[in-house]
Structure formats: C-alpha cells, structure tokens
Amino acid sequence: MTTEGSFLPQHGQGRVSSPPDAASGNHARRRKQRDAQRRYRQQIIDEIQNLRRTVDRLRATLAKTQERALTTRPLPWKEIAAVFRSERSSSEARFHKLQTELRRWQHIATVMATWVQHTAVAPEYNLTPQLNWRHHTLPKDPTTRRLGYDWIMDQVYYNLPRFLEQSGLPASLETFHATTHPPLDDLSRGTTVVSQYCAPAPFNAVATVMQHIFYTIRPWFDVLDAPVPGTHYTRIKLFQPWDQNTVARFVLEDDRFVLMTKSIKEDELHTTIDQPTRHWLSWIVVDRVSDNCSLIRMFHHYTTWEDKLGYIPLDTFGNGKAAKAECPTNWYQHYKRLDRDSEAAGFVGEMLYVLGELASIGYN
C-alpha cells in the first residue's frame, strides 16, 4: 500500500516542467522539423537534377540510335521518288541540249547547201588531199559571200572541242607555252603555238577586254569588210608585198568567249592574184573558272608561204633566210630556236598587254 508521499519526486528526479522549459522544447522541435523539411526539399531537388541528366543522356542515346538506323535502313519511297525525279530532269535537260546541237548541225548543213546552190561555177582545185581541208574561197555575190563567212567561221567554231582536245594544253590552270614545227615537205615546215594563263579577273571583265582588242584597228592591217557585228574581214600586211586576207569572228556565251581567225586563200572580190599565200588558223578561248579568275587559252597554226609551184623554200625569206646566213651548216635548228624565242616573247607581250588592260579597270 502506497502512501501519498510516494508520488512526489525524490532527489530532484521526475520534476514537473516549468513554462520556460516547455517553450525551449517547442523551439527545438520546430527547428528539427525545419531541418528535416530542408533536407527533404534538397533531396527532391537532387532527385530532379538526376532525372534531368538521365533524360538528357537517354535523348542523346536515342538520337544516335535513330541516326544509325537512318543510315542502314532502306530509303523511304518519297526519297526514292525524289532521286528518280532528279534523274529524269537531268536526262531531259541533256536530251534538249542534244536536240539543240542537232538543230545547229542541221542549220550548218542548210547554209552549206544554200551556198553551193548559189555558187554558179564550182572552182576546180588541183590540191592534194592533205590541203583540201584548209582551202576556202569567197565568191563575189553579196548574199553568197555572207553565207561563205558563216560557213567558214562555223566550221572553225564547231571543230573547237577537237582543237582543244588535240592542242596538248595541260588540264591544270598553270601558265603554259609551247612551239612546235610539224613537217610539211622537204622544203618547208609549219608552226603550231599553244599557250594558256589565268587572268585574276571576272569573266565579264576579260571578255570586255578581248572585245576591245578585237575592235582595235592595228596599223598593219586594213578592214576590207564587216558583214555582221562581231565579224571582220581584213588584209594583214606581213611581208611586203605579201599580204594575207583573214576573216575573224568572236562568239560571246554565258561562261565562254571565243575569238577565231582563219586565212582566206582565194577571194573573187578582194583578190591577191599572183601573190604567195599561206594557211593561218587561230583561236582564243576564255573560260570562267571562278568569280575572280578566268582561264585564257590560245592556239595558232600557220604554214610557210606557197605559190603556184608549191611551198617557197623556208631559207629564202624572213627568219629562215636570216638563220641560214648566221648558221649555214645547221641553219634549220637555228631557225627553230629563233622562232621559239620570237613566239615566247610574243606570248609574254600579249599576256602583259591583257593583264595591263585589266589592271587599268581595277583588276590586278
């Protein structure tokens, strides 16, 4: 049986809390709760960041997987259809281009047939087969004469791809110059010169300079006729009293400029009767390479002079005669050296002239 005093605290233990002690305990509990809530919120933030990193990693993995799948899977039908449509457009463009070329050749054939029909008497030529391809005659009738200009120049123009292929010019853009002397017979030789260089200027600027050169009247030739714009018929004064009639024409295209010259051996209107003649063919082609670069390629081939008896011996006039006088025992080799040096100097002079004209309009 307990006594009333047994419920009272003994030796200071189990004492009832006073009001200040209760407030301090409540403050501690609230601080503990706040700390717990702060830790919980931080855990949530950390978890969200981990989830975001996981999502980013999964997205990157998915993108790589899809990329690999696209490279290995078959093309969809839309892409296949687009490829076929592109191929068809390319084929149609090529077909139309071939049709255009066919119409050009048909036009040339028509012009040639009309010229033949308008020529009253066909001249008889006693030339070897090797010379027939370069023999040209201009009749006196104005209409037929104009057809003759077109036929001669069209023949040069449409053979230009073959000339370029056989010229020996390099496929690169490097500056190049070469002179060769193909044999004609035991008494004479021809001269073939090919060269190229790049002009640091747009195609339009170079084409403008070339047209200026074409229309510049030189003191050593007379303009005999200008049948159509872009075509000149001139008489070049080379070795007095030897003159050479030459027709020149330029063709301006979107990305190409072509300047062609061809000698005329017989002319019923502007005759060179009883004068020696020679074959001359040349062209200058300017192609667009880039916005600030144009490639200029040049070719000219000519034979030595000939009369009714055949080629005039090379050592009887001009550089051949001078070479034989300077080196009688080996005059032909000396002549070729002189000719190569002369052609090289001419190439450098022409190149510097064109570059100078371009520099005068702001391209250097």
C-alpha positions, 0 to 999 in steps of 0.5 A, spaced: 500 500 500 502 506 497 502 512 501 501 519 498 508 521 499 510 516 494 508 520 488 512 526 489 519 526 486 525 524 490 532 527 489 530 532 484 528 526 479 521 526 475 520 534 476 514 537 473 516 542 467 516 549 468 513 554 462 520 556 460 522 549 459 516 547 455 517 553 450 525 551 449 522 544 447 517 547 442 523 551 439 527 545 438 522 541 435 520 546 430 527 547 428 528 539 427 522 539 423 525 545 419 531 541 418 528 535 416 523 539 411 530 542 408 533 536 407 527 533 404 526 539 399 534 538 397 533 531 396 527 532 391 531 537 388 537 532 387 532 527 385 530 532 379 537 534 377 538 526 376 532 525 372 534 531 368 541 528 366 538 521 365 533 524 360 538 528 357 543 522 356 537 517 354 535 523 348 542 523 346 542 515 346 536 515 342 538 520 337 544 516 335 540 510 335 535 513 330 541 516 326 544 509 325 538 506 323 537 512 318 543 510 315 542 502 314 535 502 313 532 502 306 530 509 303 523 511 304 519 511 297 518 519 297 526 519 297 526 514 292 521 518 288 525 524 289 532 521 286 528 518 280 525 525 279 532 528 279 534 523 274 529 524 269 530 532 269 537 531 268 536 526 262 531 531 259 535 537 260 541 533 256 536 530 251 534 538 249 541 540 249 542 534 244 536 536 240 539 543 240 546 541 237 542 537 232 538 543 230 545 547 229 548 541 225 542 541 221 542 549 220 550 548 218 548 543 213 542 548 210 547 554 209 552 549 206 547 547 201 544 554 200 551 556 198 553 551 193 546 552 190 548 559 189 555 558 187 554 558 179 561 555 177 564 550 182 572 552 182 576 546 180 582 545 185 588 541 183 590 540 191 592 534 194 588 531 199 592 533 205 590 541 203 583 540 201 581 541 208 584 548 209 582 551 202 576 556 202 574 561 197 569 567 197 565 568 191 563 575 189 555 575 190 553 579 196 548 574 199 553 568 197 559 571 200 555 572 207 553 565 207 561 563 205 563 567 212 558 563 216 560 557 213 567 558 214 567 561 221 562 555 223 566 550 221 572 553 225 567 554 231 564 547 231 571 543 230 573 547 237 572 541 242 577 537 237 582 543 237 582 543 244 582 536 245 588 535 240 592 542 242 596 538 248 594 544 253 595 541 260 588 540 264 591 544 270 590 552 270 598 553 270 601 558 265 603 554 259 607 555 252 609 551 247 612 551 239 612 546 235 614 545 227 610 539 224 613 537 217 610 539 211 615 537 205 622 537 204 622 544 203 618 547 208 615 546 215 609 549 219 608 552 226 603 550 231 603 555 238 599 553 244 599 557 250 594 558 256 594 563 263 589 565 268 587 572 268 585 574 276 579 577 273 571 576 272 569 573 266 565 579 264 571 583 265 576 579 260 571 578 255 570 586 255 577 586 254 578 581 248 572 585 245 576 591 245 582 588 242 578 585 237 575 592 235 582 595 235 584 597 228 592 595 228 596 599 223 598 593 219 592 591 217 586 594 213 578 592 214 576 590 207 569 588 210 564 587 216 558 583 214 555 582 221 557 585 228 562 581 231 565 579 224 571 582 220 574 581 214 581 584 213 588 584 209 594 583 214 600 586 211 606 581 213 611 581 208 611 586 203 608 585 198 605 579 201 599 580 204 594 575 207 586 576 207 583 573 214 576 573 216 575 573 224 569 572 228 568 572 236 562 568 239 560 571 246 556 565 251 554 565 258 561 562 261 565 562 254 568 567 249 571 565 243 575 569 238 577 565 231 581 567 225 582 563 219 586 565 212 582 566 206 586 563 200 582 565 194 577 571 194 573 573 187 572 580 190 578 582 194 583 578 190 591 577 191 592 574 184 599 572 183 601 573 190 604 567 195 599 565 200 599 561 206 594 557 211 593 561 218 588 558 223 587 561 230 583 561 236 582 564 243 578 561 248 576 564 255 573 560 260 570 562 267 573 558 272 571 562 278 568 569 280 575 572 280 579 568 275 578 566 268 582 561 264 585 564 257 587 559 252 590 560 245 592 556 239 595 558 232 597 554 226 600 557 220 604 554 214 610 557 210 608 561 204 606 557 197 605 559 190 603 556 184 609 551 184 608 549 191 611 551 198 617 557 197 623 554 200 623 556 208 631 559 207 629 564 202 625 569 206 624 572 213 627 568 219 629 562 215 633 566 210 636 570 216 638 563 220 641 560 214 646 566 213 648 566 221 648 558 221 649 555 214 651 548 216 645 547 221 641 553 219 634 549 220 635 548 228 637 555 228 631 557 225 627 553 230 630 556 236 629 563 233 622 562 232 621 559 239 624 565 242 620 570 237 613 566 239 615 566 247 616 573 247 610 574 243 606 570 248 609 574 254 607 581 250 600 579 249 599 576 256 602 583 259 598 587 254 591 583 257 593 583 264 595 591 263 588 592 260 585 589 266 589 592 271 587 599 268 579 597 270 581 595 277 583 588 276 590 586 278 
